[in-house]
Amino acid sequence: MPIDNEVYDRLGAGWWDEGNPLNMLHGSCTPGRMGFFREILDHRGVVGGRALDVGCGAGFIAEELAGAGFTVTGIDPSRVAIETARAHAGQHGLDIEYLVGAGEELPFADATFDLVFCCDVLEHVRDLDRVIAETARVLRPGGLYLFDTINRTWKSKVLAIKAMQEWRLTRIMDTAIHEWSMFIAPEELAATLDRYGMDVGEVVGLAPRASWLTILTALGETRRGRISYGELSRRLDFGRVTSLGLSYMGFAVRRP
């Protein structure tokens, strides 16, 4: 089944609504990612600067960055998601610049940003090399690239493909949001980053920390409408794990 990236237009207006399937990316996913990324920023003494969120969706990560003192720009190909992000930031008094655009053609000058985020995006793009090349171009030498993506393993096929989008009793929506062949092994991503002048630092696992029974039960309860997608995310308890078998997050540094 081909990947359906148009779902972000169809559902993007309700991204911050816990009853929306896309809200599963918030719940425990945002704090799970940001907990690790804040450790990286603190360890490297990064306390502010210009930040770009590539594939920002409705602004989950962009708002976290703005709250941490960064001057933030978010870019996403979904106009609906960008409109939702602008509205939500405005309601909360956050000064974030949002633009409609794609990671393959970033509309910024070379070395514009001190920090680039790319979360839950790389497994959706058709031209990974182009996205990484553009990211490296707009990132200043010594700047940080923070990322996460899904590994191409049997674990990701079972959970992200079979359980979450194919099995009738557990799938979170009736469309394909992922394609297993587009998942990226850590060594493949590291090689691509290296080609475009970025050296990988620490890489750690990102996955639900709940038991398999809890995961399947929560997916089933969500499918039957008993709990919200936001609650599903919290029950799965996404966060840092030792195994890279499902998905992983990490950072790279732009070489001079």
Number of C-alpha atoms within 10 A of each C-alpha: 9 9 14 13 16 12 15 20 14 12 14 25 19 18 24 22 16 19 17 17 20 22 24 24 17 24 21 21 23 18 18 18 23 15 13 17 18 16 11 18 16 10 9 10 9 15 11 16 12 17 25 27 25 26 26 28 29 31 27 21 22 29 22 15 23 19 13 12 13 21 19 26 22 27 26 22 20 24 19 20 27 27 17 20 28 19 14 17 20 12 9 9 9 15 15 20 16 25 19 17 18 16 24 17 12 16 14 12 10 14 16 15 25 22 26 26 24 21 20 18 18 23 21 18 17 11 11 17 16 16 19 23 19 18 29 26 20 21 27 20 17 15 23 28 27 23 21 22 24 27 27 20 17 13 15 19 19 16 18 20 19 16 20 24 20 19 13 14 17 22 22 23 16 11 15 18 21 21 17 19 11 17 21 20 18 20 10 11 18 17 13 18 22 17 14 18 18 27 18 19 14 9 17 18 21 27 24 23 15 14 12 12 9 14 21 19 16 23 25 21 17 22 19 11 11 13 16 20 27 23 20 25 23 18 20 23 20 22 22 20 16 11 12 20 19 24 27 25 25 21 21 22 22 24 16 9
